[in-house]
Amino acid sequence: LNWIPRSRAGFGIVKRAAVMVAAVALVAACGGTSAAGNGNAVATSSDQVSITIGIPLPSLDMPSPLLQQFEQSHPNIHVNTIETTWGDWPAKLQALNTAGQTPTVFMYDGGTVQGYGAEGLALNLKNFIKSSHLNQSEYIDLNYSQDSKGDIWGVPQGYQPVALAYNKTLFDQAGVSYPTDQWSWSAMINAATKLHQQTHTCGLITDHDITAGWLPFMWANGGVPFNQNVTKADFTSPLVEKGVQQWESLVQAGVICNESTIQANQNNLTTVFGKGMGAMMLMQYGQVGGVLKNFPSLNWDVTALPRGVVNEIPNIANPWVIYKHATPAQQRAGWTFLQWWLSPKTQDEYAADGLAIPALRSAGNYLPSTPAHLKQAFVTAPAQYGHTMYETSKWGDWEAVAEPIFLQIFEGQVGVKPGLQQVNTAVNGVLNGSSQG
Amino acid sequence: MIRPGVFSALRFPQSRAARNAIWGYGLSLPFLIAALVLVGVPVVWSAYLAFTTFDGFNPPQWTGLANWLQLLRDPAALSAFRNIAFVALIFVPLQTGLGLLIALLLHQGLRAAGLLRAIYFLPAISPWMAVGIMWVALFNPEYGVINAILHAAHLPTGLWLLSPHWYVFQGVVALANTWKGVGYCVVLFVAGLQSIPNELLEAAEVDGAGRLRSLWHITLPLLTPSTFMVLVLSTIAASQIFDPILVLSGGGVATNIGGLPTQQIVPTVLLYGQGFGLGHLGYANTVAWALFICVAALVILQRRLEGRWVHYER
């Protein structure tokens, strides 16, 4: 402790120094946060512009060779990235926005994008698309994020259709023929029941959410839960109830893997499938890579999702959005990025990554070659039967009130009829504006 | 040109007390400013937002008591507050009682007391994500150890975390939280035990008091300040339960879209889901303030009752 001055004058110097250090530290800390934290800061040169791209993983491999290529081909645009897991992305985006650091371009679930438009977060891309050289007919659906007024709030980053994955080994054990793209819904259910009885595994793995869970069962049984404009829900119609009843009965019978099996595998459906605990799975395209990577020796394939009365396959696009309050220079740079994303070379390379079905039809030729019938299951069939998920600006809100109740139905905690009545009341409350969701 | 009087006016006061006060305020000023900016402003802003609709993207719109009325009608909110009250009713006394019991055992002069204390403290420093997976595995209805033991003992098994009854899920949450937090209580109680003067216990022994009588009439009364602190901290900890719910419920639904089944939801998860999942930041702040009011009322009640049973050495 020799550094402590013994005289009163010396002690005063230490005190003054301490105050100054503390004050400087405080000012420096406050200043550093605002200056360094602004991811949208535009570079000083008028020709240079910095943009931030928000990426919920695993929609891109990070660090992304594709983004590096973009920067190399567009030296005047500097790209920063912000990424987090898919589930954490809404919270991350909210926090970034509150901090004034909303990414210039970002992507998320197709269902939520029209909501971003209604909230004044997304830029209307209608005029950008109209004045561009993009040929609409070459793409699956460039206007996927168009709302009822004709405004377009994003362009597709990639599609995530649902197909039927099947474990060949378990089919062989049970003596059941492999599924084909001509299978009916009832053929799939009968096979699942037989596979369950013969192999003592689940016959089918489904999620408890809309895309690969309850909606395909509703459609297969003729149930349509919304009117045409998605302004009114009817989850209590007999055909909707029939579909959900079929789903729930199969869970209770052990034909569909129950929540306890899913929980035992860290809530990862592809792990349940990869371990051979289920013979078939309603699989979104983005899950294929996980099975290939983590279970390389699994003997499996995919086919088109069987259809029932409503002859449709769930297909959702996850769009890129441009932040409405970015500077005009950043908005232009963001649109440049989206045009580059939709260009044939980029789409071909993105197709080869196997993370999503690319928006450009011709890029489907560059998809991975395994499993064997991947293209037929995830491109050809959805092109013919693909259907969106009733996306509107209120999608996120009605989904939020519906999903917990569907989870309870899936877990057998609530009966189908009372559960659907609850869903109906809650969803209509959101749609007619009497509840926030 | 600087006049000489300027410096003389800036000179520090001559009295020692005044000088000390200036230095005291001066040195603490940066931290006071930091507290004001980082705590005071957000608290006031949050209180304002509780009376608005605010999506984080557009300016807040004043809606008066609408959020508060919605809170009283919202089944998810009512379930959330019911659930957390139930968890607190189990967790607070159980953690306090168990912590006290373990501390008393460790205070008996055991050879491995230090090692045992470390073992009891281990769960407290383990991340919830890791221990949560263990609890999920233990209570899995088909593959879990708990049901396997019950089955072997010919006792009825349960659905536990998948049960349709809210009190079963929340009961498991209370147990898991007790297991994780009891180490802290043990440390606090051991510190309290070590501060009890040995002379008192020796005097009681000389006067013929047995160990049980000494425990009841000397140790426990002198431990009441520690017990009070543990009770207050446990009450606050119960209100802040968040990650155990996410882990034990599977979590995905809450973080993706802001919803959990009503038997699983608690106020912190509700406000997180509403605020950051759905962008209903106004309503989320209302939930936060409602929770704060409840906890503050409980702590004030505990403080009011403190004088009746807590004995401080004078």
HADDOCK unambig.tbl for C-alpha pairs under 7 A between the chains (distance, minus, plus):
assign (segid A and resid 19 and name CA) (segid B and resid 26 and name CA) 6.58 0.50 0.50
assign (segid A and resid 19 and name CA) (segid B and resid 27 and name CA) 5.46 0.50 0.50
assign (segid A and resid 22 and name CA) (segid B and resid 30 and name CA) 6.31 0.50 0.50
assign (segid A and resid 23 and name CA) (segid B and resid 30 and name CA) 5.93 0.50 0.50
assign (segid A and resid 26 and name CA) (segid B and resid 30 and name CA) 6.44 0.50 0.50
assign (segid A and resid 87 and name CA) (segid B and resid 252 and name CA) 6.70 0.50 0.50
assign (segid A and resid 87 and name CA) (segid B and resid 255 and name CA) 5.79 0.50 0.50
assign (segid A and resid 87 and name CA) (segid B and resid 256 and name CA) 4.83 0.50 0.50
assign (segid A and resid 88 and name CA) (segid B and resid 255 and name CA) 6.18 0.50 0.50
assign (segid A and resid 88 and name CA) (segid B and resid 256 and name CA) 6.81 0.50 0.50
assign (segid A and resid 90 and name CA) (segid B and resid 276 and name CA) 6.40 0.50 0.50
assign (segid A and resid 90 and name CA) (segid B and resid 277 and name CA) 5.72 0.50 0.50
assign (segid A and resid 91 and name CA) (segid B and resid 276 and name CA) 4.40 0.50 0.50
assign (segid A and resid 91 and name CA) (segid B and resid 277 and name CA) 5.81 0.50 0.50
assign (segid A and resid 94 and name CA) (segid B and resid 56 and name CA) 6.63 0.50 0.50
assign (segid A and resid 94 and name CA) (segid B and resid 276 and name CA) 6.04 0.50 0.50
assign (segid A and resid 97 and name CA) (segid B and resid 56 and name CA) 6.88 0.50 0.50
assign (segid A and resid 97 and name CA) (segid B and resid 57 and name CA) 6.89 0.50 0.50
assign (segid A and resid 98 and name CA) (segid B and resid 56 and name CA) 6.04 0.50 0.50
assign (segid A and resid 119 and name CA) (segid B and resid 57 and name CA) 6.72 0.50 0.50
assign (segid A and resid 120 and name CA) (segid B and resid 57 and name CA) 6.96 0.50 0.50
assign (segid A and resid 121 and name CA) (segid B and resid 57 and name CA) 6.43 0.50 0.50
assign (segid A and resid 260 and name CA) (segid B and resid 140 and name CA) 6.11 0.50 0.50
assign (segid A and resid 260 and name CA) (segid B and resid 141 and name CA) 6.27 0.50 0.50
assign (segid A and resid 260 and name CA) (segid B and resid 142 and name CA) 6.48 0.50 0.50
assign (segid A and resid 264 and name CA) (segid B and resid 137 and name CA) 6.36 0.50 0.50
assign (segid A and resid 264 and name CA) (segid B and resid 140 and name CA) 6.86 0.50 0.50
assign (segid A and resid 267 and name CA) (segid B and resid 250 and name CA) 6.76 0.50 0.50
assign (segid A and resid 396 and name CA) (segid B and resid 257 and name CA) 6.87 0.50 0.50
assign (segid A and resid 397 and name CA) (segid B and resid 278 and name CA) 6.82 0.50 0.50
assign (segid A and resid 400 and name CA) (segid B and resid 257 and name CA) 5.12 0.50 0.50
assign (segid A and resid 400 and name CA) (segid B and resid 258 and name CA) 5.99 0.50 0.50
assign (segid A and resid 400 and name CA) (segid B and resid 259 and name CA) 5.54 0.50 0.50
assign (segid A and resid 401 and name CA) (segid B and resid 259 and name CA) 6.62 0.50 0.50
assign (segid A and resid 404 and name CA) (segid B and resid 259 and name CA) 5.98 0.50 0.50
assign (segid A and resid 404 and name CA) (segid B and resid 260 and name CA) 5.18 0.50 0.50
assign (segid A and resid 404 and name CA) (segid B and resid 261 and name CA) 4.68 0.50 0.50
assign (segid A and resid 405 and name CA) (segid B and resid 261 and name CA) 6.37 0.50 0.50
assign (segid A and resid 408 and name CA) (segid B and resid 261 and name CA) 6.69 0.50 0.50
assign (segid A and resid 411 and name CA) (segid B and resid 162 and name CA) 6.84 0.50 0.50
assign (segid A and resid 413 and name CA) (segid B and resid 163 and name CA) 6.83 0.50 0.50
assign (segid A and resid 413 and name CA) (segid B and resid 164 and name CA) 4.32 0.50 0.50
